[in-house]
C-alpha cells in the first residue's frame, strides 16, 4: 500500500475536493504528504479545498504551518480552504494561536463545503 494512501484520501467533487486525513497525528511527514496531495488536487477543484480532520488527535507546529500554507495557496488560486472535524484540543489550539480567524473552521462537512462555495 502506498504510504500516502494511509495518510490522506483525496475525493474530487468537481468544483471542490475533500481531503480526508487518515493519520491520527499530523507532524512533519504527514504534513508534507497532505500539502503535496492537496496542492495537486487544487487546480482541478478550483482551489476550493476542504480538510476532514475527524481522525486527527494531534497536530504539530509543522501541521499548523501546513494549514496556513494551504490557506495561502487556495487564496492565491482564487479559492478557499476550510477544515472540519477538529478535536476540542486542536480547536482550542487554533483559537489560542488565532488561526481560527485566518482559516475557515466548520463544525461539519456540509458547512465546510458551503464555506468554500462547493455547493
C-alpha positions, 0 to 999 in steps of 0.5 A: 500500500502506498504510504500516502494512501494511509495518510490522506484520501483525496475525493474530487467533487468537481468544483471542490475536493475533500481531503480526508486525513487518515493519520491520527497525528499530523507532524512533519511527514504527514504534513508534507504528504497532505500539502503535496496531495492537496496542492495537486488536487487544487487546480482541478477543484478550483482551489476550493479545498476542504480538510476532514480532520475527524481522525486527527488527535494531534497536530504539530507546529509543522501541521499548523504551518501546513494549514496556513500554507494551504490557506495561502495557496487556495487564496492565491488560486482564487479559492478557499480552504476550510477544515472540519472535524477538529478535536476540542484540543486542536480547536482550542489550539487554533483559537489560542494561536488565532488561526481560527480567524485566518482559516475557515473552521466548520463544525461539519462537512456540509458547512465546510463545503458551503464555506468554500462555495462547493455547493 
